Amino acid sequence: MSVFRPMTVNCPACGTPIEANVSLSVNADRRPDLRAAIIDGSFQTLPCPKCGQAIRIDPELTFVDVGRGQWIAAFPVAKIAQWRELEEQSRSAFDLAFGSRAPAAAREMGASMKPRIVFGWSAMREKLVAADHQLDDVILELIKLAIVRTSESSPLSRDTELRFLGIEEDKLSMAWIRGQTDQVVEWLKAPRQLYDDILGNEEGWRALRQELSMGLFVDVNRLLVAAA
């Protein structure tokens, strides 16, 4: 079941209080329209009735898609420094819903699900689009590291992150995005073959792959925040 609660938010442009229904959970199996809205950017986006400014309420919800094997706890980008605590909190929530502490029927469904945590809408969208293309999200993170390694310069920072957007012909469509605002800083395309090359080079990427996949926060930001 998808659950919403009423909430008052203030327009960041003019300060007008706005009444909104904010999502606590999304069940994509029952509400595929909500999943589509997350991908197209319309989910939890509303106009200010006074100044017309478009507002997107930060995510703080649980997303479940049994059909695609996804369980995602989404949090605002502003909470990324708390990822260790939120990872453990989310692991306990998953265990209770679909893991070791869940009823037998739920455990059976959970056996094929990958629990994840994300921070911000662009990170959330990336996980959903990756599932549509049946791509391993760990390999996608390694692709980002490969791009940064081979670039003379990149916008990578605590505020700007590289996100996978989809596949166009034989290219991986990606963009540098400001996590807080979802503003695109720079577009880029990477060869689709890069995914297969990294997937097939298990030994060369073993250490980084293990580090990225050791918890629910499967994102290069795991390494950046840990090093900060």
ABEGO torsion letter per residue (X at the ends): XBBBBBBBBBBAAAGBBBBBBBBABBBAAABAAAAAAAAAGABGBBBBAAAGBBBBBBBBBBBBBAAAGBBBBBBBAAAAAAAAAAAAAAAAAAAAAABAABBAAAAAAAAABBBBBBBEAAAAAAAAAAAAAGBBAAAAAAAAAAAAAABABBABBAABBBBBAEBBEABBBBBBBBAAAGBBABBBBBBAAAAAAAAABAAAAAAAAAAAAABABBBAAAAAAAAX
